[in-house]
Amino acid sequence: MQHFTQAEIRYIEDCYEDFIKELRNKFDSERLTRIEKAFRFANAAHEGTRRKSGEPYIIHPIAVAKIVAKEIGLGATSIVAAILHDVVEDTEYRVSDIENMFGDKVAKIVDGLTKLSVDLDSRQALTLKKMLMTLSEDVRVVLIKIADRLHNMQTLESMPANKKTKIAGETLFLYVPLAQRLGLYTIKTELEELSFKYKHPEEYNQI
């Protein structure tokens, strides 16, 4: 495992500080403490892990939590779940660990998000069905999943070309209709534009 440089550690703290600054007027100290605890836990869990772009992995969950808080307007439980959304999938921790530390509600959302992280090749229809069924159970799972996809689309540049096309196609097929159905019109438009950019780069550049 690679350790982060001092500059990277500072960058992580700055990104988190930027994010939390906007929440201070919105939440009481108890909720802010829960969000801080989630960040510290996720930061330690993802320690030394990087995204394809090379930046520390934890920047992604912070960005997803920011979309969840600012653009979708969800509460502290969803923000905590967004910060923790990749911990079970990408680290040694289990859903039971999340439940012990952050309670049943957060654990259920994280579990829902982990189960939705299937490779969509042959199972797109099944996944769509699964997502829509989850909708009735806890809409927060789908809302955080859409925020996760939005940030992945915003940072798709560092992916290989075939991956870009696949993810863009998947976004148009699955996430754009979901965002539309849930009334997230700004996010829907951005997802459509980003999908177009990576699916049809030449036409996009002409426009």
Secondary structure as GFF3:
##gff-version 3
##sequence-region A 1 207
A	DSSP	alpha_helix	6	21	.	.	.	ID=ss1
A	DSSP	alpha_helix	29	45	.	.	.	ID=ss2
A	DSSP	alpha_helix	59	66	.	.	.	ID=ss3
A	DSSP	pi_helix	67	71	.	.	.	ID=ss4
A	DSSP	alpha_helix	76	83	.	.	.	ID=ss5
A	DSSP	alpha_helix	87	90	.	.	.	ID=ss6
A	DSSP	alpha_helix	95	102	.	.	.	ID=ss7
A	DSSP	alpha_helix	104	115	.	.	.	ID=ss8
A	DSSP	alpha_helix	124	137	.	.	.	ID=ss9
A	DSSP	alpha_helix	139	154	.	.	.	ID=ss10
A	DSSP	three_ten_helix	156	158	.	.	.	ID=ss11
A	DSSP	alpha_helix	161	170	.	.	.	ID=ss12
A	DSSP	pi_helix	171	175	.	.	.	ID=ss13
A	DSSP	alpha_helix	176	181	.	.	.	ID=ss14
A	DSSP	alpha_helix	185	199	.	.	.	ID=ss15
A	DSSP	alpha_helix	201	206	.	.	.	ID=ss16
###
